[in-house]
Structures are given as structure tokens and as C-alpha cells.
């Protein structure tokens, strides 16, 4: 018989009848025994269901920003004038410096050509 503890990767709301009642939703992870889903933190996302732990959340892709919790995909491109390394949660953390250019979606600074 089921003891009421939810399996890892699953969400078991009140009145659940199975340890695998509902797959943990995208953007979240569900630890074994937890009755609540946990959102992936800002700077990370999860684009598939059944996440079991924080380790199942993916670092935000370089050149992108994951500004909110519980994201299924990165929510915006890195803004022009900045560069975004993996796991960026704020687009204005890393400003381009003189002598470099950073168009929208930059993963790193690009050196300007001499005379430009």
C-alpha cells in the first residue's frame, strides 16, 4: 500500500492516490517526499518534466538571461551593451568595456577592430 510519500520527479497534491500522481512540471523540480514543487532559481531553467532535484535545472545559456524563477526556457536575449555568461539572471551584470563591442545576445565581449 502507498504510504503517501511522493516519488522524486513527481508532484502529489492533496488527495493523491499514487506516488507518481503528476509528473513534476517544466521549470520545477520535485524531491522525493515533497508535497510542493520547487521552482528552478533565476539563472536556471528546466524545459522537461520530472525534475528530481536542483541539479536537474539547467544553467541559463550564455548570451541569454533567465531573470525569473520557474522558467521553462531562457526568457530574453542578453541586451546590447552587455555580455551574459552561463547562469546569468540579470542582463545588466556584465557591461561591455571601452575597446569592445557587445551586440544583443553576446556571450562575451568582442574586441573592436583598430580605428572603429
N, C-alpha and C positions, 0 to 999 in steps of 0.2 A: 504494500500500500504506500501511497505517496505521503511524505512527511511534511509537505508544504514548502520545502526549500527549492527555490528555482535553480535550474541548471545554468551554468555560465553560458553567456551568449543569448540568453532568453529573458523575457520580461514576464512576470507573473502578477498581474494586478489582482486586487481583492476578488475572491470567489473563483480563482483559477482552479482547475481540476487536474492540471498536468505540470510537471517541472519544465516542460517545453511549450508552455501555453502560447506565447507570441515571440517570434524572433526579435531580438533587440534591434531597434530601428537604426537606420543610417544616421550618422552624426553622433552616435552614442555608443557606450559600452555597458555591459551588464555583467557584474561579477556574480559568481555563484552565491546563492543565498540572498542576494539583494532584491528587495521588492521594488525599488526605484531604479530607473535608468540614469546613467551618468552621462552628461554631455562631454564630448571631446572639448578640451580647452581651446581658447583663442590661440592661433598659431598652428593649429592642427585641424584635421578633418577626417571623416570616415565615409567612404562612398559605397559601402556594402553593409548588409545587415549582419547580425550575430557577433558583434564585437564582444570580447570577453574581459578585456582589461584596457587600461590606458595605453599599453604597448600596442594595442590594435588600432589606435588613432595614428594617422599618417601626418608627418611633418608637412606644413604648408610648402608647396612647390616654390622653388626660387623664381623670382620675378612676379610673384603673386602675394596677396595679403589675405590672411584668414583672420578677419577682425572680430568675429563673434564666436561664441561657444556653440557647439552642436551643429557645426557646418557639415554638409554632405560633400561640398566641393569648395575650393578657394573662392572667396566672394568678390574679389576685384583684382585687376592688374595693378602692379606697383606703379604709383604715379610718376609722371615725368619729373625729372629733377632729383629723383631718389633712386636707390637700388635696394632690392629686397633679397636677402639671403634666405635659405630654407628656414621655416618655422617663424616667419615674420607675422606679427599680429597687428602692427601699426605701420602704415605706409610711409610715415614721416620720420622713422627712426634713423635712417642712414642717408643723409643728404649728399648729393654729388659735391665734389670739391673743385676749386678752380683748376683748369687744365684737363678736366674730364667731362664727359657728357653722359647723361643718363636718360635716354628716351623712355616712354611708358613701357612697363614690363621688363625693366632692366634687372638682371640677376647680379650684376656687378658694375663698377664704374668702367667706362671705356675711355682710354686716353685720346685726347683730341689730337688731330694732325697738326704739326707745326704751322703757325700762321693762320689757324682758323679760330 
